[in-house]
């Protein structure tokens, strides 16, 4: 037997959690202002997250999926993309949305059960949050195919969790993206847990990035808690796609430090010592300490940012809470361009009930 093909998966990490710079930094990371922008965005995303959980716990928001511990991935994705690109998100990474011009009150509205929250004021063509697992992957293929068909220098970015890579939707999307060489970047946010199922029980593959190989797609792995590394690999993958050189898969290794959602209790299935170990790799703390070390950040700066973020999320929450609720029949208004007869009848019946029925 002779070997006819060989493949390898590269790994990128620049700043370890011990603050060791393990590789020469990319150009953008040599500019403290660029790093500060990413750091401030991660802190703001966590402040939003904290407020959302608080609103949910006090009955003013629906079930919420926290991004705690995964901010480096979300923010790097949002900041690396061009405004004309299209984000095809899952339900956890609000840091990407907020750094593409989205507003906090929009996300509060959505998680409060109001579909107007997905009528983005900023990134108008970004797709709504996808709660069904991996259903967004084929949608991303459709968006990217449109870009290629129209010769538009734009890229679709699909963010998916490790559990989503076990779904047929993901494999079909990979195959189509590779076959058509689409301008598409798949970002696998490998946070080690698909609800209560650990990564080790989801796939026997050594990496999730290698799933790209069978589709003829470039695949690589990155330290998902290293903002510099994620941003650098996103920059490269986006440019590759924009130049017509095909799709990429980036597996970002990170950790979900929160419960799966506010309806979950991870203590039932996840060892506490595992979470504690990953807390030491917190992406925000890592960047904060590094900025301190290079003299670009101070304790006073931190206090100012903390106050700024609290003020911003509190104001957004107040705007959300002051938004007048829609009538119950609005649940039918975001499903179809033209509502089918069966649902039209249900909508009319609900309106009649709200009006007190036929007297």
C-alpha positions in Angstrom: 0.0 0.0 0.0 1.2 3.5 -0.8 0.2 6.8 0.6 -1.7 9.0 -1.8 -2.6 11.9 0.5 -1.5 13.3 3.8 -3.1 16.0 5.9 -2.2 18.0 9.0 -4.0 20.3 11.3 -2.1 23.4 12.5 -2.6 25.0 15.9 -2.1 28.8 16.6 -1.6 30.4 20.0 0.4 33.6 20.7 -0.3 34.5 24.3 -0.5 31.7 26.8 -2.4 32.0 30.1 1.0 32.4 31.8 1.5 35.5 29.6 4.2 33.9 27.6 4.4 35.1 24.0 5.0 31.8 22.3 5.2 33.1 18.6 6.1 36.4 17.0 3.0 38.6 17.3 1.0 39.5 14.1 1.2 43.2 13.1 -2.1 44.3 14.6 -1.2 42.8 18.0 1.9 45.1 18.2 -0.4 48.1 18.4 -1.7 48.5 21.9 -4.8 50.4 20.7 -5.9 47.4 18.6 -5.6 45.1 21.6 -7.4 47.7 23.8 -10.3 47.7 21.4 -10.6 43.9 21.7 -10.2 44.0 25.4 -12.9 46.7 25.9 -15.2 44.8 23.7 -14.8 41.6 25.7 -15.4 43.4 29.0 -18.6 45.0 27.5 -19.8 41.6 26.3 -19.3 40.1 29.7 -21.1 43.1 31.3 -24.1 42.5 29.0 -24.0 38.8 29.8 -24.1 39.5 33.5 -27.0 41.9 33.1 -28.9 39.4 31.0 -28.6 36.7 33.6 -29.7 39.1 36.3 -32.8 40.1 34.3 -33.6 36.4 33.7 -33.2 35.5 37.4 -35.7 38.3 38.3 -38.3 37.3 35.7 -37.7 40.1 33.2 -36.0 38.0 30.5 -36.5 34.6 29.1 -34.1 31.6 29.1 -30.7 33.0 28.3 -27.5 31.4 26.9 -24.4 32.9 28.6 -21.2 33.5 26.7 -19.1 33.5 29.9 -15.6 32.4 29.1 -16.0 32.5 25.3 -15.7 36.2 24.8 -12.4 36.1 22.9 -14.0 34.0 20.1 -17.2 36.1 19.8 -15.4 39.5 19.8 -12.6 38.4 17.5 -15.2 37.2 15.0 -17.2 40.4 15.2 -14.2 42.8 14.9 -12.5 40.8 12.1 -15.5 40.8 9.8 -16.1 43.6 7.3 -19.4 45.5 7.6 -20.6 44.0 4.3 -20.0 40.4 5.4 -22.8 38.4 6.9 -22.8 36.7 10.3 -24.8 33.5 10.5 -24.8 32.9 14.3 -25.8 30.4 16.9 -27.4 31.5 20.1 -24.4 32.1 22.4 -22.0 34.6 21.0 -23.6 38.0 21.4 -20.1 39.6 21.5 -20.0 39.1 17.7 -23.4 40.8 17.2 -22.5 43.8 19.4 -19.3 44.4 17.6 -21.0 44.5 14.2 -23.2 47.4 15.1 -25.9 45.5 17.0 -27.4 47.1 20.1 -27.8 45.5 23.5 -31.5 46.3 23.8 -32.1 44.3 20.6 -30.6 41.3 22.2 -32.5 41.9 25.4 -35.7 42.1 23.3 -35.0 38.8 21.5 -34.2 36.9 24.7 -37.3 38.5 26.2 -39.4 36.8 23.5 -39.8 39.7 21.2 -38.8 39.0 17.6 -38.3 42.7 16.9 -34.9 42.1 18.6 -33.7 40.4 15.4 -34.7 43.3 13.2 -31.2 44.6 13.6 -30.7 48.4 13.2 -27.0 47.9 12.4 -26.0 44.7 10.5 -29.2 44.6 8.5 -28.3 41.4 6.5 -26.9 39.4 9.4 -29.1 36.3 10.0 -31.2 35.9 13.1 -30.0 33.8 16.0 -30.4 30.1 15.3 -31.5 28.1 18.3 -31.9 24.7 16.5 -28.5 23.0 16.5 -26.5 23.4 13.2 -29.5 24.6 11.2 -27.6 27.8 10.4 -24.8 25.9 8.6 -26.7 25.3 5.4 -28.1 28.8 5.6 -24.5 30.1 5.6 -23.9 28.1 2.4 -26.8 29.8 0.7 -25.6 33.2 1.7 -22.0 32.5 0.5 -23.2 31.0 -2.7 -25.1 34.2 -3.4 -21.9 36.2 -2.9 -19.9 34.0 -5.3 -22.7 33.9 -7.9 -22.8 37.8 -7.9 -19.1 38.2 -7.7 -19.3 40.1 -4.5 -16.2 40.4 -2.4 -18.1 39.4 0.8 -17.8 36.5 3.2 -20.3 34.6 5.3 -19.2 33.5 8.8 -21.0 30.6 10.4 -20.5 30.2 14.2 -21.3 26.8 15.5 -20.7 24.8 18.7 -18.8 21.6 19.1 -22.1 19.7 19.5 -23.3 21.2 16.2 -20.4 19.5 14.3 -22.0 16.1 15.0 -25.1 17.1 13.0 -25.8 16.1 9.4 -26.5 19.8 8.6 -22.9 20.6 9.4 -21.4 17.9 7.2 -23.7 18.7 4.3 -22.8 22.4 4.6 -19.1 21.5 4.7 -19.4 19.4 1.6 -21.3 22.0 -0.4 -18.9 24.8 0.7 -15.9 22.7 -0.4 -17.4 21.6 -3.7 -18.4 25.1 -4.7 -15.3 26.8 -3.0 -17.5 29.3 -1.3 -16.4 32.5 0.5 -17.4 31.0 3.9 -15.7 30.6 7.3 -17.0 28.1 9.8 -16.0 29.0 13.3 -16.3 26.0 15.7 -16.5 27.3 19.2 -15.4 24.2 21.0 -16.4 24.9 24.6 -15.9 21.3 25.6 -19.6 20.6 26.4 -22.7 20.1 24.2 -25.2 20.7 27.1 -24.3 17.7 29.3 -22.3 15.7 26.7 -18.5 16.2 26.9 -16.4 16.6 23.8 -14.8 13.2 24.4 -18.2 11.5 23.9 -19.2 13.5 20.8 -16.5 12.5 18.4 -13.5 10.2 18.3 -11.8 12.6 16.0 -8.6 14.0 17.5 -9.7 17.5 16.5 -12.9 18.9 15.2 -11.0 21.0 12.7 -10.0 17.9 10.8 -13.6 17.4 9.8 -12.8 19.9 7.1 -10.3 17.6 5.4 -12.9 15.3 3.9 -14.7 18.3 2.3 -11.4 19.6 0.8 -11.5 22.6 3.1 -8.7 24.2 5.0 -9.0 23.4 8.7 -7.1 24.6 11.7 -7.2 24.8 15.5 -6.7 27.9 17.6 -6.4 28.8 21.3 -9.9 30.2 21.7 -9.0 32.0 24.9 -6.3 33.9 23.2 -7.9 36.9 21.5 -4.8 37.7 19.5 -4.8 34.2 18.0 -8.5 34.0 17.1 -8.4 37.5 15.6 -5.3 36.7 13.5 -6.7 33.4 12.1 -10.0 35.1 11.4 -8.2 37.8 9.5 -6.4 35.2 7.4 -9.5 33.1 6.7 -11.6 36.0 5.8 -9.0 37.3 3.4 -8.6 33.9 1.9 -12.3 33.7 1.2 -12.6 37.2 0.0 -9.9 36.6 -2.6 -11.7 33.6 -4.0 -9.5 31.0 -2.4 -12.3 29.0 -0.7 -13.7 28.3 2.7 -12.1 27.6 6.0 -12.8 25.8 9.3 -11.4 27.3 12.5 -11.8 25.3 15.7 -11.4 27.6 18.6 -10.6 25.7 21.9 -12.4 27.5 24.8 -14.6 26.6 27.7 -18.2 27.3 28.7 -17.8 28.6 32.3 -21.5 29.1 32.7 -24.4 26.7 32.7 -25.6 25.7 29.2 -28.5 28.2 29.7 -30.2 29.7 32.7 -32.5 26.6 32.6 -29.5 24.3 33.2 -27.4 23.4 36.3 -24.0 22.2 35.1 -23.1 21.0 38.6 -25.1 17.9 37.9 -22.8 16.7 35.2 -19.6 18.7 35.1 -16.7 18.4 37.7 -16.2 21.6 39.5 -12.4 21.2 39.4 -12.6 21.2 35.6 -14.4 24.6 35.6 -11.9 26.0 38.2 -9.0 24.9 36.0 -10.4 26.7 33.0 -11.2 29.9 35.0 -7.4 30.3 35.3 -7.4 30.6 31.5 -10.1 33.3 31.4 -9.6 35.2 28.1 -10.4 38.6 29.6 -8.2 38.2 32.6 -5.4 37.0 30.3 -5.6 40.1 28.1 -6.0 42.5 31.1 -2.8 41.2 32.6 -0.9 41.4 29.4 -2.0 45.0 28.8 -0.9 45.8 32.3 2.5 44.1 31.6 3.1 46.2 28.5 2.1 49.4 30.2 -1.1 50.0 28.1 -3.6 49.6 31.0 -3.9 50.6 34.6 -6.2 49.9 37.6 -7.8 53.4 37.1 -8.5 52.5 33.5 -10.1 49.3 34.6 -12.3 51.1 37.1 -13.4 53.6 34.4 -14.2 50.8 32.0 -16.2 48.9 34.6 -18.3 52.0 35.3 -18.7 52.7 31.6 -19.9 49.2 30.9 -22.3 49.1 33.9 -23.8 52.4 32.7 -24.2 51.2 29.2 -25.9 47.9 30.0 -28.2 49.5 32.6 -29.3 52.1 30.0 -29.9 49.4 27.4 -31.9 47.3 29.9 -34.0 50.3 30.8 -34.8 50.9 27.1 -35.7 47.2 26.7 -38.0 47.2 29.8 -39.7 50.4 28.6 -40.5 48.9 25.2 -44.2 48.3 24.8 -45.0 44.7 24.5 -46.6 43.4 21.3 -50.0 41.8 21.3 -50.1 38.0 21.5 -51.0 37.5 17.8 -47.6 39.0 16.9 -46.2 35.5 17.4 -47.6 34.7 14.0 -46.1 37.7 12.3 -42.5 36.6 11.9 -43.0 33.2 10.4 -43.9 33.7 6.7 -44.1 36.4 4.1 -47.7 35.2 3.6 -49.3 33.3 6.5 -50.8 29.9 5.5 -54.6 29.5 5.9 -54.3 27.2 8.9 -52.2 29.7 10.8 -54.3 32.6 9.7 -57.3 31.0 11.3 -55.4 30.5 14.5 -54.3 34.1 14.5 -57.8 35.3 13.9 -59.1 33.1 16.7 -56.6 34.5 19.1 -57.5 38.1 18.1 -61.2 37.3 18.7 -60.3 35.8 22.1 -58.4 39.0 23.0 -61.3 41.1 21.9 -63.7 39.2 24.2 -65.1 36.8 21.6 -68.3 37.1 19.6 -71.1 38.6 21.6 
